[in-house]
């Protein structure tokens, strides 16, 4: 059970790392799939930003803007004003 919990926590990080590596090689479409997989398992502001960058490269500015907005909302949710 403990190993399953560790795997559950690591899997989104692996997807995110794969997405970043794919972006470095110009594999924009594949990178979006990796970031979406990471976000499905664990919402993360950085992954939203990476996904938005990949979508920009694919000439999808509306969806990129939506991902940036979702990332910003997540950040604001996790860090409410004092």
ZASE-754949 format. One line per field, with one value per atom (N, C-alpha, C, O): atom name; residue in three letters; x, y, z. Coordinates in steps of 0.1 Angstrom, whole numbers, always signed. Example, Ala and Ser with C-alpha at 12.3 -4.5 7.8 and 13.67 -1.06 7.14 Angstrom:
ZASE-754949
at = N | CA | C | O | N | CA | C | O
aa = ALA | ALA | ALA | ALA | SER | SER | SER | SER
u = +132 | +123 | +132 | +142 | +128 | +137 | +129 | +134
v = -57 | -45 | -33 | -33 | -22 | -11 | +0 | +11
w = +78 | +78 | +78 | +85 | +71 | +71 | +79 | +80
This chain:
ZASE-754949
at = N | CA | C | O | N | CA | C | O | N | CA | C | O | N | CA | C | O | N | CA | C | O | N | CA | C | O | N | CA | C | O | N | CA | C | O | N | CA | C | O | N | CA | C | O | N | CA | C | O | N | CA | C | O | N | CA | C | O | N | CA | C | O | N | CA | C | O | N | CA | C | O | N | CA | C | O | N | CA | C | O | N | CA | C | O | N | CA | C | O | N | CA | C | O | N | CA | C | O | N | CA | C | O | N | CA | C | O | N | CA | C | O | N | CA | C | O | N | CA | C | O | N | CA | C | O | N | CA | C | O | N | CA | C | O | N | CA | C | O | N | CA | C | O | N | CA | C | O | N | CA | C | O | N | CA | C | O | N | CA | C | O | N | CA | C | O | N | CA | C | O | N | CA | C | O | N | CA | C | O | N | CA | C | O | N | CA | C | O | N | CA | C | O | N | CA | C | O | N | CA | C | O | N | CA | C | O | N | CA | C | O | N | CA | C | O | N | CA | C | O | N | CA | C | O | N | CA | C | O | N | CA | C | O | N | CA | C | O | N | CA | C | O | N | CA | C | O | N | CA | C | O | N | CA | C | O | N | CA | C | O | N | CA | C | O | N | CA | C | O | N | CA | C | O | N | CA | C | O | N | CA | C | O | N | CA | C | O | N | CA | C | O | N | CA | C | O | N | CA | C | O | N | CA | C | O | N | CA | C | O | N | CA | C | O | N | CA | C | O | N | CA | C | O | N | CA | C | O | N | CA | C | O | N | CA | C | O | N | CA | C | O | N | CA | C | O | N | CA | C | O | N | CA | C | O | N | CA | C | O | N | CA | C | O | N | CA | C | O
aa = UNK | UNK | UNK | UNK | UNK | UNK | UNK | UNK | UNK | UNK | UNK | UNK | UNK | UNK | UNK | UNK | UNK | UNK | UNK | UNK | UNK | UNK | UNK | UNK | UNK | UNK | UNK | UNK | UNK | UNK | UNK | UNK | UNK | UNK | UNK | UNK | UNK | UNK | UNK | UNK | UNK | UNK | UNK | UNK | UNK | UNK | UNK | UNK | UNK | UNK | UNK | UNK | UNK | UNK | UNK | UNK | UNK | UNK | UNK | UNK | UNK | UNK | UNK | UNK | UNK | UNK | UNK | UNK | UNK | UNK | UNK | UNK | UNK | UNK | UNK | UNK | UNK | UNK | UNK | UNK | UNK | UNK | UNK | UNK | UNK | UNK | UNK | UNK | UNK | UNK | UNK | UNK | UNK | UNK | UNK | UNK | UNK | UNK | UNK | UNK | UNK | UNK | UNK | UNK | UNK | UNK | UNK | UNK | UNK | UNK | UNK | UNK | UNK | UNK | UNK | UNK | UNK | UNK | UNK | UNK | UNK | UNK | UNK | UNK | UNK | UNK | UNK | UNK | UNK | UNK | UNK | UNK | UNK | UNK | UNK | UNK | UNK | UNK | UNK | UNK | UNK | UNK | UNK | UNK | UNK | UNK | UNK | UNK | UNK | UNK | UNK | UNK | UNK | UNK | UNK | UNK | UNK | UNK | UNK | UNK | UNK | UNK | UNK | UNK | UNK | UNK | UNK | UNK | UNK | UNK | UNK | UNK | UNK | UNK | UNK | UNK | UNK | UNK | UNK | UNK | UNK | UNK | UNK | UNK | UNK | UNK | UNK | UNK | UNK | UNK | UNK | UNK | UNK | UNK | UNK | UNK | UNK | UNK | UNK | UNK | UNK | UNK | UNK | UNK | UNK | UNK | UNK | UNK | UNK | UNK | UNK | UNK | UNK | UNK | UNK | UNK | UNK | UNK | UNK | UNK | UNK | UNK | UNK | UNK | UNK | UNK | UNK | UNK | UNK | UNK | UNK | UNK | UNK | UNK | UNK | UNK | UNK | UNK | UNK | UNK | UNK | UNK | UNK | UNK | UNK | UNK | UNK | UNK | UNK | UNK | UNK | UNK | UNK | UNK | UNK | UNK | UNK | UNK | UNK | UNK | UNK | UNK | UNK | UNK | UNK | UNK | UNK | UNK | UNK | UNK | UNK | UNK | UNK | UNK | UNK | UNK | UNK | UNK | UNK | UNK | UNK | UNK | UNK | UNK | UNK | UNK | UNK | UNK | UNK | UNK | UNK | UNK | UNK | UNK | UNK | UNK | UNK | UNK | UNK | UNK | UNK | UNK | UNK | UNK | UNK | UNK | UNK | UNK | UNK | UNK | UNK | UNK | UNK | UNK | UNK | UNK | UNK | UNK | UNK | UNK | UNK | UNK | UNK | UNK | UNK | UNK | UNK | UNK
u = +8 | +0 | +9 | +6 | +19 | +28 | +35 | +36 | +39 | +45 | +35 | +39 | +22 | +12 | +10 | +8 | +11 | +10 | +22 | +20 | +34 | +46 | +44 | +47 | +40 | +38 | +27 | +29 | +16 | +6 | +11 | +7 | +21 | +26 | +37 | +38 | +44 | +55 | +50 | +55 | +39 | +35 | +32 | +37 | +26 | +24 | +37 | +39 | +47 | +60 | +67 | +74 | +65 | +71 | +65 | +72 | +52 | +45 | +50 | +52 | +51 | +56 | +70 | +73 | +79 | +92 | +93 | +101 | +85 | +84 | +80 | +85 | +70 | +65 | +75 | +77 | +83 | +94 | +104 | +110 | +108 | +118 | +113 | +121 | +100 | +95 | +95 | +98 | +92 | +93 | +107 | +108 | +117 | +131 | +134 | +143 | +127 | +130 | +119 | +119 | +111 | +102 | +90 | +83 | +87 | +76 | +64 | +60 | +58 | +48 | +35 | +30 | +30 | +18 | +19 | +11 | +30 | +33 | +35 | +30 | +41 | +43 | +29 | +27 | +20 | +7 | +0 | -7 | +1 | -5 | +1 | -6 | +15 | +21 | +17 | +14 | +16 | +12 | -3 | -6 | -11 | -25 | -26 | -35 | -18 | -18 | -14 | -20 | -4 | +1 | -10 | -13 | -16 | -27 | -39 | -46 | -42 | -53 | -51 | -61 | -39 | -36 | -33 | -35 | -28 | -25 | -24 | -14 | -34 | -33 | -21 | -18 | -14 | -1 | +0 | -1 | +3 | +4 | +15 | +13 | +26 | +37 | +33 | +37 | +26 | +22 | +12 | +12 | +3 | -6 | +3 | -1 | +13 | +21 | +29 | +29 | +34 | +41 | +32 | +35 | +20 | +10 | +6 | +5 | +4 | +1 | +12 | +9 | +24 | +36 | +35 | +37 | +33 | +32 | +21 | +22 | +9 | -2 | +0 | -4 | +8 | +11 | +20 | +18 | +29 | +37 | +29 | +33 | +17 | +8 | -2 | -12 | +0 | -9 | -24 | -33 | -25 | -38 | -38 | -39 | -39 | -38 | -50 | -48 | -62 | -73 | -72 | -74 | -68 | -67 | -55 | -55 | -44 | -32 | -36 | -32 | -44 | -49 | -58 | -57 | -66 | -74 | -66 | -69 | -55 | -46 | -39 | -37 | -35 | -28 | -38 | -34 | -50 | -60 | -63 | -64 | -64 | -66 | -54 | -56 | -42 | -30 | -30 | -27 | -34 | -35 | -46 | -43 | -57 | -68 | -63 | -66 | -56 | -51 | -41 | -41 | -32 | -23 | -30 | -26 | -40 | -47 | -55 | -56 | -60 | -67 | -58 | -62 | -46 | -36 | -29 | -23 | -30 | -23 | -33 | -31 | -43 | -53 | -46 | -36 | -51 | -46 | -47 | -56 | -37 | -36 | -45 | -45
v = -12 | +0 | +13 | +22 | +12 | +24 | +27 | +38 | +16 | +18 | +24 | +32 | +20 | +25 | +40 | +48 | +44 | +58 | +66 | +77 | +61 | +67 | +68 | +79 | +58 | +58 | +68 | +76 | +69 | +79 | +93 | +102 | +95 | +109 | +112 | +123 | +102 | +104 | +105 | +112 | +97 | +96 | +110 | +112 | +120 | +133 | +140 | +147 | +138 | +144 | +138 | +145 | +125 | +118 | +123 | +126 | +125 | +130 | +145 | +148 | +153 | +166 | +167 | +175 | +159 | +158 | +154 | +159 | +144 | +139 | +151 | +153 | +158 | +169 | +180 | +185 | +183 | +193 | +188 | +196 | +175 | +170 | +170 | +173 | +167 | +167 | +181 | +183 | +191 | +205 | +209 | +216 | +205 | +208 | +202 | +208 | +192 | +186 | +190 | +185 | +200 | +205 | +196 | +198 | +187 | +178 | +183 | +178 | +194 | +202 | +194 | +194 | +186 | +179 | +168 | +167 | +161 | +150 | +156 | +151 | +168 | +175 | +178 | +177 | +183 | +187 | +174 | +175 | +163 | +151 | +147 | +143 | +149 | +146 | +155 | +151 | +168 | +178 | +176 | +177 | +172 | +169 | +157 | +157 | +147 | +135 | +139 | +134 | +148 | +152 | +160 | +158 | +169 | +177 | +169 | +173 | +159 | +150 | +144 | +141 | +140 | +133 | +143 | +140 | +155 | +165 | +179 | +182 | +187 | +201 | +208 | +207 | +215 | +222 | +234 | +233 | +245 | +258 | +257 | +263 | +251 | +251 | +242 | +246 | +231 | +223 | +230 | +228 | +238 | +246 | +256 | +258 | +262 | +271 | +264 | +269 | +253 | +245 | +241 | +243 | +237 | +233 | +245 | +244 | +256 | +268 | +272 | +276 | +271 | +273 | +264 | +268 | +251 | +241 | +245 | +244 | +248 | +252 | +264 | +265 | +274 | +286 | +281 | +286 | +272 | +267 | +260 | +260 | +255 | +248 | +257 | +253 | +270 | +281 | +279 | +280 | +276 | +275 | +285 | +281 | +298 | +308 | +309 | +312 | +305 | +306 | +295 | +298 | +283 | +272 | +275 | +273 | +281 | +285 | +295 | +294 | +305 | +315 | +309 | +312 | +299 | +292 | +284 | +284 | +278 | +271 | +280 | +277 | +292 | +302 | +307 | +309 | +309 | +313 | +303 | +306 | +290 | +279 | +278 | +276 | +280 | +280 | +291 | +290 | +303 | +315 | +312 | +315 | +307 | +305 | +295 | +296 | +284 | +274 | +281 | +278 | +289 | +296 | +305 | +305 | +312 | +321 | +313 | +317 | +301 | +292 | +287 | +287 | +284 | +278 | +289 | +285 | +301 | +312 | +324 | +334 | +322 | +333 | +346 | +345 | +357 | +370 | +370 | +365 | +376 | +376 | +388 | +390
w = +0 | +0 | +0 | -7 | +8 | +8 | -5 | -9 | -12 | -26 | -35 | -44 | -34 | -43 | -41 | -50 | -28 | -25 | -31 | -36 | -30 | -35 | -51 | -56 | -57 | -72 | -75 | -85 | -68 | -70 | -70 | -77 | -61 | -59 | -70 | -74 | -74 | -84 | -98 | -106 | -102 | -115 | -122 | -133 | -116 | -122 | -125 | -135 | -116 | -118 | -130 | -138 | -132 | -143 | -156 | -166 | -157 | -168 | -171 | -183 | -161 | -162 | -168 | -177 | -162 | -167 | -182 | -190 | -185 | -199 | -208 | -219 | -204 | -212 | -214 | -225 | -204 | -205 | -214 | -222 | -214 | -223 | -237 | -246 | -239 | -253 | -258 | -270 | -250 | -254 | -259 | -269 | -251 | -255 | -269 | -275 | -273 | -286 | -296 | -307 | -293 | -303 | -305 | -315 | -297 | -298 | -291 | -280 | -297 | -290 | -287 | -276 | -297 | -295 | -284 | -276 | -285 | -275 | -261 | -251 | -261 | -248 | -242 | -230 | -250 | -245 | -239 | -228 | -245 | -239 | -226 | -217 | -225 | -212 | -201 | -190 | -204 | -194 | -190 | -178 | -200 | -196 | -187 | -178 | -190 | -181 | -167 | -157 | -166 | -153 | -146 | -134 | -153 | -147 | -143 | -133 | -150 | -147 | -133 | -126 | -130 | -118 | -106 | -95 | -110 | -99 | -105 | -112 | -102 | -107 | -102 | -90 | -111 | -108 | -116 | -129 | -110 | -118 | -128 | -139 | -125 | -134 | -147 | -158 | -144 | -156 | -164 | -177 | -158 | -166 | -175 | -187 | -169 | -177 | -188 | -199 | -185 | -196 | -207 | -219 | -203 | -213 | -222 | -234 | -215 | -223 | -233 | -244 | -229 | -238 | -250 | -261 | -247 | -258 | -268 | -280 | -262 | -270 | -279 | -290 | -273 | -281 | -293 | -304 | -291 | -302 | -313 | -324 | -309 | -318 | -324 | -330 | -321 | -326 | -321 | -329 | -308 | -302 | -290 | -279 | -294 | -283 | -274 | -262 | -279 | -270 | -259 | -247 | -262 | -252 | -243 | -231 | -249 | -241 | -230 | -219 | -234 | -225 | -214 | -202 | -218 | -208 | -198 | -186 | -203 | -194 | -184 | -172 | -189 | -180 | -170 | -158 | -174 | -165 | -154 | -142 | -158 | -148 | -139 | -127 | -144 | -135 | -125 | -114 | -130 | -121 | -110 | -99 | -114 | -104 | -94 | -82 | -98 | -89 | -79 | -67 | -84 | -76 | -65 | -54 | -70 | -61 | -50 | -39 | -54 | -45 | -34 | -23 | -38 | -29 | -21 | -10 | -25 | -17 | -16 | -22 | -7 | -6 | +0 | +7 | -4 | +2 | +17 | +23 | +23 | +38 | +43 | +55
